[in-house]
Amino acid sequence: LNDYETYKNRMDELMQEIKETLSEIPYIDKLMEINGIGIKTVSCFIAEVGDIGRFDNPKQVQKLAGYAIADSSGKHNGESRISHRGRKRLRYALYEGAISVIGKNKEFKEIHSYYRTREKNPLKKMQSVIAVACKLIRIFYTILTKGVDYDSQKMLNDIVRPEIQLAA
């Protein structure tokens, strides 16, 4: 029990230091406003990505995480897969963040449900979670570079739904 108390106190001290360090970075508070995103996800994202200004677009961050789509070689027409060539800890943090926002945020849950049940090209569960993780990358990139607030309605409106376009 003494070891547990020691480790717990040390963990609390470290989390306090992380919060203080993150408070120096601009727009971190706007990331924390997203329901389902916590201090661990944000701190791991910032630690792995570093200065977000060195990236020209979110696709580069996606590639850094290893979430870029890897084409199969030759004439083989198999499933597309993620490359896994990026930073393992960043990919893990984004995956855990995606699972968290799908569970706690109704807008992300709606996106996940849409990806799984859409008429044309429905995704499997893991593919949908990875798509949500890539959506998180784009949201984090936009908030950190432009300093805008998180807007759930704008995020939902950005998804192209062919059935809605046909009705219009």
Buried (B, 14 or more C-beta within 10 A) or exposed (E): EEEEEEEEEEEEEEEEEBEEEBEEBEBBEBBBEBEBBBBBBBBBBBBBBEEBEEBEEBBBBBBBBBBBEEEEEEEEEEEEEBBEEBBEEBBEBBBBBBBBBBEBBEBBBBBBEBBBEBEEEEBEEEBBBBBBBBBBBBBBBBBBBEEEEBEBEEBBEEEEEEEEEEEE
